[in-house]
């Protein structure tokens, strides 16, 4: 169903101050999703992020439709706010010299080139960068890392979902292994990378030294396998897809009402008894088949049948509101458009607006140093001259680099 584009109040979710990471400078060589997601998190909270794009630009500028009025795809727009774009050709020696000058005042370098690329260019961390910039934190995002049986191979979100087991536990018994509908491995890698970088920043306060963060889609995707890996380690059985129901908990599943589907969950036995009393099913809480979570998991099919019958004539939206008010976890199954338009979404400023750009707000809410949107996502090369001039490049140097094709202001397709 086509819906009107979501809107947000003018200025919603914008950063009111410099942010917790103000003063940190990030040189961002990443493209696609994992790396850009990481640097967006940092930029939301005040870090200065200089996005160095190759001559062809970040390829997700083309991952549409939809596209904005500048021709940039939603995929790019959604993870590149607050950054300043510089078009730079690192294949040229002069381009690499520009990068080194940019790193002179930088705290963090994030890149997701194929392992070995930086080393081939004479920009390896151990051999060059750590010696020239001892306080620099260098974060590399790659598919599998540089070593090992899969070292150096390319990685994409869905491929890693398949390889680490995530796909095998998603879907239903009938669907077979199913890709998660969101690029969860890329996003998780961005999140874990931001955590790694901030750990290194904290440690640098003690040691005075930077370090190398080796972040892979493989490791970060595998880290998402709880509780399925934990179950396997304990019982030795291969986990299987269970659809919406939880493998270790019941009820924790989707049910059908008169008006919509809902999801309810009971995390312990007292909550289940309270849940049954709320629904007028008091006897269910003491039924031997359902009295404990272990028994409910074993008898999940019978419990599901009883609850679907109970919910059949309910207005799901009203029921969920009443359950929540009673302290019982429940929620309607909403479409993305419905979730964006929800009153609590607006209250939490999870839809943000800046100069016509509308996107998801930051989920990180800090009391003294809140973050948020600072600038709309940049056009390709939008800030090339501004960034270089501010960092000490003369007009003559900038013109010479531009004439040599090192600085790129229009994408090369």
N, C-alpha and C positions, 0 to 999 in steps of 0.2 A: 504494500500500500504506500503510495506517494504521500508524504506529509509535508507541510510547510517547514522551511528551515527554522530551527530553534532560534530564539532571540534571547537576549539578556539585558537587564537594565544597563544603561550607559555607565561604564566604569566598574561594573560588577567584577569582583575578584581581583582588582588591581592591587599591586603592592603599594602600601601606604608609606613605606620607608625604605631605607637602603638594604635591609635584610640581614640575616644571620651570617651570610657568607660574603658580605661586602668586603672588598679589598682583595679577594682572590681573583686571579686572572687565569682563565682556562683557554688554551689553544686547542681547538676542536677540529680534528681531521676525520671525523667519522661521517658515515653515510648510512642510509636506509633507516634502521629503527633502534637497535639495542644501544649503540653509542649515542645517537641523538636524544634518546629518551633520558639517558644518564645526564647529559649536559643540560637538558631542559630543566631537570630537577635542580641542578646547581644554579642555573640562571634564575629560576623562580625565586631563589632565596638570596639573590644579590651578587653572585659571582659574575664577573665580566666574561662572557663567552664569545671568542672570536672564531667563527666557523670558516675554516679554509676549505673552499670547495674546488674540486678539480675542474679543468676546462669544460667538461661536459656537465658539470653540476652534480648535485646529489640526485641520483637517478629516481628517487621517489617523488621528485617534482613532477614526474611523468606518470605516476601510478594513479591514474584516474580514468574516467570521470568519477566524481565531480572535480571541476577546476574553478579557481577564483578568477577575478577579472584580469590578473596578471599572468594567467596560464599555469599557475602552480596547483598541484593536486592536493586534495584534502589530506592525503597520507603524509605529505610534507608539512602542511600547515599545522597539523595536529601535534607535532613534536618539536617544532623549531622556533617557537616564540622567544622573545627576549634576546635573541642572538644577533650578531652582526656578521654579515657575509662578505668574504673576500675571495675573489676568484684567483687561484694561484696554480701555476703549472709546476708541480714538484718533479716532473721528469727532466726539467732543465736545471743544470747546476746553480744558475742564478736564483731559481725558485727555492732551492734548498737553502741557499744563503739567506733569503728573506725569512724562511722559517726559523733559522737559527737566530736571527736578530729578534724575531718575535718572541722566542723562548727566553731571551735574556731577562725579561722582567716577569716571566710567567711562573705560576705556581704548579700548574697541572697541564699535562699533555694527554689527550685522549685520542686514540686512533684505532681503526679497525681494518687496516690493510692486511693482506695475506701475510702470515708470519714469514719473516725473512726479507720483506720489502724494505723496511726501514734500515735494516742491516746492509742490504745491497746498495742503498743510497748513501751509505756512510753515516747513518743516523741511529745506529743501534744504541740501546740504553746502556749496556755494560761497557762497550768500547768507547762510546763518544759522549752521549748525553749526560750520564751520571758523573763523568769527570768534568765536563764543561759547566754543567748546571747541577751542583751537588744537592741543592734543595728541591729539585724538580721531582714531581710525582708523575710517573709515566704509566698510564693505564692502557693496556692493549685489550681490545675485545676481538675474539676470534671464534671460529667454529669449534676447534678441538685443541687449540694450543699449538706449539711449535714442535713438540716431540711426541714420541709414543707411536703406536700402530696407525693412528689416524692423524698424527701431527701434520699440520700444514694444509690439510684438506679444507675445502670450502664448506661453510655451514649455513643453512637456511632454517628458519623457524620450524616449518612443517617437517622437514627432514629430521631435525633433532627431536621433535615431538614423537616421531616414529621410532627413532633409534634409542631413546632413553626409557621408553616404556609408557610415556604419557598417553600416547594414542591408544595403547592396548587397554587402558582402564577407563577410557572415555567412550561414550556411546551406550548401546544396549546389547543384550545377548543376540538380538536379531540383526542389528546394524553392523556388527563387527567393529574393529578398531576405527575410531573417528577423530579427525583433527578437531581440536578445540576451536571454537569460533572466533577467538581472539588470539593474536600472536603472542601467546603467554610466555614462550621461551625468550623471545626478544625482549619483551617488557621486563621479565624477571632479571635478565642479564643487565638491563639498564639499571634496575633497582639495586641489585647486588654490587654493580660497579660503582654506583654513587656511594654506597655504604663503604666499600673498600677504599675509595678515594678519601672519604672523610676520616676513616680510621688512620690512613697514612698522614693526613693533615694533623690529626691529634698527636700521633707519635712523633712527628717532626718537631713539635713544640718541645719535646724532651731531648731528642737526639740532634736536632738541627739538620737532619739529613732526609732527603726524599727517598723514594723506593719505587720498585716496579710492581704493578698490579697485573697479574696474569689472569684475565677473566675470559671464560669460554662459555658458549651456548651449551655445550655438552654438560659441564659441571652444574651450571645454573638451572638447566632443565631438569637434571637428575635430582637436584635439591628440592624440587617441587613434588616429589613422589610420596610424601606423607599423606595418609597412613599406610599406603599400599606396600612400600618397601619395608616398613616396620612390621606389618603383618607377615610378609614373606620371611623376614629374618627370624620371626618367632615360630611360624608353623610350617615353613618350607613349601607352602602351596603357591602356585602361580596366581596372582590376583587377576580377576577378570572384570570386564565392564559390567556395571550394575545399573546403568541408566541414572535416573534421578535419585533413587534411594541410596542411603549411606551404607557402606559395607559393614560398619561396626556399630550402628546406632539405629534405633527404631522407636517411634516413627520419626523419620527425617526424610521427607519425600514430598512429591508433588501430588495434589489431589484436585478433583474437579468439583466445582460448585455450579450453581445455576447461572452465574454471570461471568465467571472467569476461573482460571486455574489459580491455585494458591500453593504455597509451600509452607509446611509446618515442621517444627522440630522439637523434640523433647530430649534434653541432654542428660537427664537423670530420672530415677524412679519417682521421687517426690513431685517433680514437674509433670511426669506422666499422670500421676494420680490427680493433680490439680487440673490438668488438661481434660481428663475424663469427667471430672466433676463439672467443669465449665460447660462441657458439651451435653451434660445430663446423662452420661454413660458411666455412672459411679461403679457399677459392677465390673466394668472392664479393668479397672485398676487393681482389683484383687483376683481376677481370673488367673489361674495358675499358668496359662499360656502366655500371659502378658505382664505378670507381676514384676519381673526383672527385665533389664535391658537385654541380657543374654537370651532369655526366653522370647522376648519380642523379636529379636533378630531371627531366631530359628522359625518363629511363626509369623513372619512378616506378611506373607500372602493373605493369611486369614485376617490380620489386623487391618491391612489395606482395604480389604473388601468391606469390613465394618465401617471404616472411616469414610470411604467414598459414599456409602449409603447415607451416612449421617450428614455429609456435606451437600448432598445433591440438591436440596431445596434452599440452600443459603445464598444470600448475596455475598460473594467472596470478598469484595472490597470492604463492606460493612463488617463482616465477620472478622477479617484480619485486624481492623481498627479496634474492635472490641476485645479481641484476644491480646493485642499489644497492650491495651489499657489495663488488662488483667495480669500483665506480666508474663504472657505466654508468647514465645517467638513464633511469628507468622507473618507472611507478606504475600500480596498478589503478584502473579507472574506478569511483569510489565514489559511492553516493547520499549526499545531504546527511546523512541519519541516520547512515550509516556513518562519514562524515567527522567528525561531531560526537563519535562514540563512540571514535574512534581513540586509541590510547595516546599518540601524539605530540601530538595536540591537547590532551590533558590536561597533558602535560609542559610545553607552551608556554603553558599557561593561556589558551587561546583560547576556552574556555567559562567564563564568569564567573558568580558567584552573589552576590547581596546581598539579604538580607531577603526571600527567596522569588523575587526576580527572577532569571531566567536569560537570558543573552544572550552574544553574541560578545565576547571580550576585546579589549583594545587590541593592535594589532600592533606598536606603537612601544615597544621595550624599551630603556630607558635605565639605565645602571649605577648612577649615584648618585642620580638623582631619578626613580625609576620611577613610571609612572602606573597607572591602573586604575579600577575601579568604586568610586564613593564613595557613591552613593545610588541607590535604585531610581527609575525614571521617575516624574515627579510626576503626581498627579491634577490636573485642571483647577483653577486658582486656589488650589492647596493652600497656597501660601506668601505669598499677597497681603498679609495683615496683618503677618506676620513681616518680610518684605522692606521694606515701607514704614516700619514702626516703626524698624527698624535704620538706615534711611537718613534718619531725622530727622523723619518725619511724626508729628504728634501724634495721640492717640486721637481727638480732636475732628475733626481734618482727615480722618482715615481714615473715620470715621463719616459725615461730610458727603459725601465722595466716593462712599461706598457708597450712601447715600440718593439721590444724584443719578444713580445708574446708571453712574457712571464706572468704579468698581471692580466687577468681576463675579465672583461666587463660584460661580454655577451656569450652565452653558452655555445659551445661547439658541439653540434649534434653529430 
